[in-house]
Amino acid sequence: MEVLLTSLNENDTLKINRVISNATIDFNIEHKNAVITKLKDILTKINIKGIHWYNENGLYKITTDDGYFLNETSIKIKGKEITLSYNDIGHS
């Protein structure tokens, strides 16, 4: 994860594309760039060292309120599968 965040911050497209290539295989360049931007947003909010581990499953979830919306950002790890998510929960 830290390598991905560093790659995103340094715009290292070779490493980024290696990580997201399977998930974005049919995306056009604009959509792929939107995915990269959203990954940056998510990974800058997540404290990777703060991930809670239980039975080889990891979870870190943060809720933020910007005065207009409540947002939930999370990372879930189960085996080799990693799920990053960002959701608008509703008005604050």
N, C-alpha and C positions, 0 to 999 in steps of 0.2 A: 504494500500500500504506500509506504513512504517513497519507494522508487517511482510509483505512478504519479504521486503528487509532485515530486521533484521534476519528473519529465513534463508534466502539464505546465508547471511554472516556468520551465526553461523552453517550452514549446519544442521539445524533442519529438518531432513527428514520427520518427522511425520507431521509437519505443512505444509511443502512444498507440500507433496503428497496430503494433504487435499485440497489445493488450485488448483493443476494442475491435479488431478486424472481424471476428466471427459474429459479433453482435451488430455490426454496421455494414455487413457485406453488400446489401442492396441499397444503401443510403447514397444520396447525391452529396456533393461536397458541402453544400449549405447545411444540410441536416447533420452530417458528420461533425461539422464545426459547432453546431448547436449542442450536440452531445458532449463534445470536449469542454465547452463553456460550462455546461451544467455539472460535469464531473469536477471541474475546478471549484465551483461553488459548493458542492457537497463536501469534497475532501478538505476544504479549508475550514469547515465548521466541525468536522469530526476530530476528536482527540483519539488518535490511533492507540496511544498507550493506555487510554481509559476504557478500552473495550472490555466488557465483562465476559468472562469465559465460564461455561458450565457444560460439562460432558462434551468437550470438543466443539461446542457451538459458541460463537461470539456475538455480542450485541452491544451497540452503542446507539443511543437515541437522544436527541436534543430537541426541545421545543423552544421556539423563539417567537416573540411578539414585537412587531415593529410599530405598534399603535393602530394599525389597520387590519392586519391579518395575523393569525396564529399559523406558524409553519413548523412542520416536523421533519427533521433530517435524521436519517439512520443508516447504519451499516449492520448487516446480518451476515454471519459467516457460518456455513454448515459444510464441513469437509472441505472440498476444493471449490465450492460454490460461494460466491460473494454477491450480495445484493445491496446496492446503494439506492436509497430513495429520498425524495424530497416531495413533500405534500403540503398544499395549503389546506389547513384544517377548517378555517372559517374566519369570520370577522372577530376582532378582539373586543 
